[in-house]
Amino acid sequence: MNSSTQHKVTAVSLLIALGIIYGDIGTSPLYVMKAIIGDKKITELLVYGGVSCVFWTLTFQTTLKYIILTLSADNHGEGGVFSLYALVKRFGKGRLVIPTILGATTLLADGIITPPISVASAVEGLDVIIPNMPTIPIVVVIISGLFVFQRFGTQKVGSIFGPAMFIWFSMLFVLGFSQIIHHPGIIKALNPMYGYELLTTYPSGFWLLGAVFLCTTGAEALYSDLGHCGKENIRITWVFVKICLVVNYLGQSAWLMNQGSSLLAGRNPFYAIMPSWFLLIGVIVSTFATIIASQALISGSFTLINEAISLNFWPRVTLKNPTNLKGQIYIPSINTILWIGCVMMILYFKNSTNMEAAYGFSITIAMMMTTVLLAYYLIYIKKVKLSLVTLILVLFAIIEVSFFIANVSKIKQRWMFLFFELFIFMVMYVWYYSRKINNKFLKFTNLVEQTALLNELSNDEKIPKYCTHLIYLSKADKTYEIEEKIINSIFSKKPKRADVYWFMHINRTNEPFTLNYEVVEILDDKVIKIIVNLGFRIQPRAELYFKKILKELVEKKELSLHLRPDGSTKYNAQPDFKFIILEKFLSVENEFSVGEGFLMNSYYFLKSLSLSDSKAFGLDKSDVAIEEIPIIYHPTSNITLYRKI
């Protein structure tokens, strides 16, 4: 089902898009103009140039790059860096792995600062009403409550997100328009020459791009949330959203121009343009909007990690589905990491002004990596002329490299972030490349050649019967192949005799929600291979799939299994089956180089912390047997061992 049929454009779907997609980018007016002006003297060049840069950043980065170009790169209706990677990886020959890891790492890392800066910016509006009010405890309570709520899902409150964000954007428009009428000349600031003059003639004007960039930080998250609403709903609602955002930025700028040459003195122009009687209402609406923005980003982080697991970029961790709504995932470990990170951010930076100085660096990297992947999509899938793709790349390279250079100065404010980002990057790097090394040492054998011996073992009554149905999970994607280690497990010192040998291969597709299966009978009613095609967003439930497939085969009388006993008894009606999981561990006989040793030891350390295969594949422990296999990658050589005389 493609995105066009899955997400029809209706009034309800447009409202849902408002509630899900625009939280991050929609709450930017809370801090963008304040960050641009800072403690600098208010001048026409600064204000006009600042809002001009904001408008053209929204036009080029958000509208052109993401709304028009990147949203077209939907993977069966799904978006995000991993969905884009799944589309183009076959054209990259491994070159796209690092850009994908960098993009995912930086997007996840900046998720730790987005909720604190947004909520803090909203709550600090209370300081206008009650001077010197301590806002840190309020922000910590709101953020903590938000993370606690994740385990229950957002289905119940999700229905009010759309109307709430419609109220928010309407408020932005009305407040902005009320100021523009007092200084209509501010509309001239949409002329790009004002932005150009700011960057080239204003002292340190180029470095103001770090603050300007804050207006488009939600664009990457917008693409990640594509699957929730569909691109047409996003494109239509963006017209409304952009108008409201631009009008509010112009309104704040108009107010600034009416202040003469005075300094902001810590005032936030977002709240300054509100009438005094509306301030409390404005703070409440703003706080609710930032909570919605934070929720969208947290949900996006869960989706990101779920896709990373499916594409072998992240260790398997516990996944939960708090509701019956498709796409709602809760990952306890990620929830805890994000919560600790967000609380530490607000305790360390103390207010939104300090956070503004550190915000945006990671997202510039994420956007640059998306540009790299997008280029492959345009060239190899959309078949766009190379000259046009080159022109597009040059345009975005100039914009994004400029933003990156301007944001590099923020490293000194966010040095502690680098450790978190390095941790995420190394986890993805180690897991991906170690699994590739593991796969190189996988040896396969022809299953057809083993059928005679399997048949003989199955009928050999001298061997104690292990179970009726014996199932192995196999990585062999070729129909008639099987891992040697599986054959060795069956014909071990104590052979595993069974009536039927099943080999189940879970094939991860590049589509998000595929769920179907194929059955190949290799030996009549004796050796059967099952291929389960599973979308990269679906959590595996191998035992459930096997039971369902077995039941369907019996009911349809396809394999004569209905004529044979299934191991059930009068005491237990369930069929007698057993899954075998082969767990590998590093043998002491290995001899690694320093780099290989770090990579493989890190991999097996992460594996020990991650979810077991039985839980990851949805297997109940009572029906699973674990066999440990020592793995020798590089055997130790040159052992000098003498017999003592």
GITA-V250669 format. One record per residue. RES is the residue in one small letter. D_FIRST is the distance of its C-alpha to the first C-alpha in Angstrom with 2 decimals. Layout:
RES D_FIRST
RES D_FIRST
//
This chain:
m 0.00
n 3.78
s 6.71
s 8.25
t 6.59
q 6.46
h 10.02
k 12.13
v 15.63
t 18.20
a 21.53
v 20.34
s 17.38
l 19.96
l 22.39
i 20.08
a 19.50
l 23.30
g 23.78
i 21.49
i 21.48
y 25.05
g 27.31
d 28.73
i 29.17
g 30.10
t 33.04
s 34.52
p 37.15
l 38.84
y 40.24
v 39.62
m 42.67
k 44.81
a 43.96
i 44.76
i 48.08
g 49.11
d 52.90
k 53.47
k 55.61
i 53.68
t 54.04
e 52.40
l 51.22
l 49.61
v 47.88
y 46.92
g 45.92
g 43.92
v 41.81
s 41.43
c 40.00
v 37.61
f 36.37
w 35.88
t 34.24
l 31.63
t 31.32
f 31.05
q 29.45
t 27.11
t 26.39
l 26.58
k 25.46
y 22.79
i 21.63
i 21.70
l 21.40
t 19.92
l 17.03
s 15.91
a 15.67
d 12.40
n 10.99
h 7.18
g 8.42
e 11.39
g 14.95
g 18.43
v 20.88
f 19.47
s 15.91
l 17.79
y 20.09
a 17.47
l 16.39
v 20.02
k 22.06
r 22.50
f 24.31
g 26.57
k 28.53
g 29.12
r 30.23
l 27.28
v 27.90
i 30.69
p 29.02
t 25.99
i 28.41
l 30.47
g 27.59
a 26.37
t 30.01
t 31.11
l 28.15
l 28.81
a 32.55
d 32.63
g 30.76
i 34.14
i 35.89
t 33.36
p 33.84
p 37.67
i 38.17
s 36.03
v 37.57
a 41.02
s 40.89
a 40.13
v 42.69
e 45.35
g 45.48
l 47.59
d 50.27
v 50.89
i 51.65
i 53.41
p 54.88
n 54.86
m 52.49
p 51.07
t 47.31
i 46.47
p 46.68
i 44.44
v 41.76
v 42.00
v 41.71
i 38.65
i 36.82
s 37.92
g 36.81
l 33.35
f 33.00
v 34.50
f 31.98
q 28.99
r 29.48
f 28.84
g 25.50
t 24.93
q 23.10
k 26.37
v 27.46
g 24.11
s 24.35
i 27.49
f 26.27
g 24.96
p 28.22
a 30.30
m 28.88
f 29.29
i 32.91
w 33.22
f 32.15
s 34.26
m 37.14
l 36.74
f 36.97
v 39.97
l 41.88
g 41.39
f 42.33
s 45.41
q 46.73
i 45.82
i 48.10
h 50.98
h 50.39
p 48.40
g 49.46
i 46.82
i 44.25
k 46.05
a 44.60
l 41.31
n 43.31
p 42.26
m 45.96
y 46.63
g 44.13
y 45.65
e 49.15
l 48.23
l 46.91
t 49.86
t 52.88
y 52.42
p 53.94
s 51.19
g 48.73
f 46.32
w 46.00
l 44.80
l 41.41
g 40.90
a 41.08
v 39.16
f 36.21
l 35.74
c 34.18
t 31.01
t 30.66
g 27.54
a 25.53
e 24.38
a 23.31
l 21.48
y 19.24
s 18.86
d 17.63
l 14.84
g 12.14
h 14.07
c 14.02
g 12.08
k 14.31
e 15.36
n 16.72
i 18.49
r 19.96
i 21.31
t 22.81
w 24.33
v 26.64
f 28.10
v 28.25
k 29.96
i 32.49
c 33.41
l 33.76
v 35.86
v 38.04
n 38.74
y 39.64
l 41.89
g 43.40
q 44.27
s 45.76
a 47.77
w 49.17
l 50.10
m 51.96
n 53.93
q 55.20
g 57.40
s 57.93
s 57.89
l 55.77
l 52.84
a 54.88
g 51.91
r 50.44
n 46.73
p 46.29
f 43.11
y 45.30
a 48.33
i 46.79
m 46.34
p 49.17
s 51.12
w 50.32
f 46.55
l 46.66
l 45.97
i 43.05
g 41.72
v 42.03
i 40.21
v 37.28
s 37.21
t 37.29
f 34.43
a 32.35
t 33.18
i 32.24
i 28.76
a 28.64
s 29.79
q 27.29
a 24.35
l 25.96
i 26.66
s 23.12
g 22.03
s 24.67
f 23.39
t 19.87
l 21.64
i 23.78
n 21.05
e 19.26
a 22.78
i 23.51
s 20.47
l 21.44
n 25.10
f 26.44
w 27.72
p 29.60
r 27.95
v 28.82
t 28.43
l 25.07
k 24.92
n 22.46
p 24.73
t 22.47
n 19.73
l 17.43
k 14.45
g 15.45
q 19.11
i 21.21
y 24.98
i 26.94
p 30.65
s 32.14
i 30.25
n 31.02
t 34.69
i 34.83
l 33.36
w 35.71
i 38.76
g 37.92
c 37.46
v 40.71
m 42.58
m 41.49
i 42.89
l 46.02
y 46.62
f 45.96
k 47.22
n 45.86
s 43.07
t 45.44
n 45.94
m 42.23
e 41.57
a 43.74
a 41.55
y 38.11
g 35.81
f 37.06
s 34.14
i 31.45
t 33.08
i 32.59
a 28.93
m 28.42
m 30.37
m 28.29
t 25.04
t 26.84
v 27.58
l 23.99
l 22.86
a 25.52
y 24.09
y 20.63
l 22.33
i 24.60
y 22.60
i 19.01
k 19.66
k 23.01
v 24.98
k 28.71
l 30.53
s 33.11
l 30.64
v 28.92
t 32.48
l 33.37
i 30.39
l 31.31
v 34.94
l 34.20
f 32.18
a 34.58
i 37.49
i 35.90
e 34.57
v 37.65
s 39.82
f 38.03
f 38.25
i 41.98
a 42.58
n 40.78
v 42.66
s 45.63
k 43.71
i 43.93
k 47.37
q 46.01
r 43.09
w 44.70
m 43.82
f 40.10
l 40.55
f 41.26
f 38.08
e 36.04
l 37.96
f 37.24
i 33.44
f 33.61
m 35.85
v 33.73
m 30.65
y 32.91
v 34.82
w 31.90
y 29.92
y 32.96
s 34.69
r 31.77
k 31.88
i 35.61
n 35.00
n 32.64
k 35.37
f 37.69
l 35.38
k 36.98
f 35.23
t 36.89
n 36.06
l 35.13
v 36.42
e 39.83
q 39.92
t 39.19
a 42.85
l 44.01
l 41.22
n 42.21
e 45.85
l 45.23
s 43.25
n 46.19
d 48.92
e 50.33
k 52.74
i 49.92
p 48.96
k 45.52
y 43.11
c 40.35
t 38.67
h 35.20
l 35.25
i 31.97
y 31.65
l 28.72
s 28.66
k 27.50
a 28.01
d 24.84
k 26.78
t 26.84
y 30.63
e 31.61
i 32.63
e 34.40
e 38.18
k 38.53
i 36.71
i 39.12
n 41.99
s 40.91
i 40.96
f 44.31
s 45.91
k 49.51
k 48.36
p 45.84
k 42.92
r 43.24
a 40.32
d 39.45
v 35.92
y 34.69
w 31.01
f 29.39
m 26.00
h 24.09
i 21.25
n 19.17
r 17.51
t 14.51
n 13.78
e 10.23
p 10.64
f 9.44
t 9.83
l 12.37
n 13.99
y 17.50
e 19.92
v 23.62
v 26.43
e 29.90
i 32.38
l 35.47
d 35.68
d 34.87
k 36.18
v 34.01
i 30.23
k 27.51
i 24.12
i 21.24
v 18.71
n 15.62
l 14.91
g 12.76
f 15.29
r 14.82
i 15.53
q 19.21
p 20.58
r 22.36
a 23.93
e 26.47
l 24.12
y 21.92
f 25.17
k 26.55
k 23.49
i 23.40
l 27.18
k 27.12
e 24.61
l 26.70
v 29.85
e 28.62
k 27.39
k 30.65
e 28.99
l 31.28
s 34.42
l 33.89
h 34.69
l 38.20
r 38.91
p 39.79
d 37.15
g 39.71
s 39.49
t 42.86
k 44.40
y 44.47
n 40.79
a 38.09
q 35.57
p 35.22
d 37.19
f 34.97
k 35.37
f 33.17
i 35.11
i 34.30
l 36.21
e 37.14
k 38.66
f 41.44
l 43.58
s 46.74
v 50.04
e 50.77
n 48.44
e 50.08
f 47.85
s 48.49
v 48.27
g 44.78
e 43.37
g 45.14
f 43.66
l 40.12
m 40.30
n 42.34
s 40.01
y 37.04
y 38.75
f 39.96
l 36.44
k 35.37
s 38.16
l 36.90
s 33.24
l 31.58
s 32.82
d 30.69
s 31.10
k 29.70
a 27.02
f 25.59
g 26.08
l 29.25
d 32.17
k 35.48
s 37.29
d 35.22
v 35.37
a 38.20
i 38.50
e 40.37
e 41.53
i 41.91
p 44.01
i 42.48
i 44.88
y 43.54
h 46.92
p 49.87
t 53.03
s 55.66
n 59.38
i 60.38
t 64.15
l 65.37
y 69.04
r 70.81
k 73.60
i 76.96
//
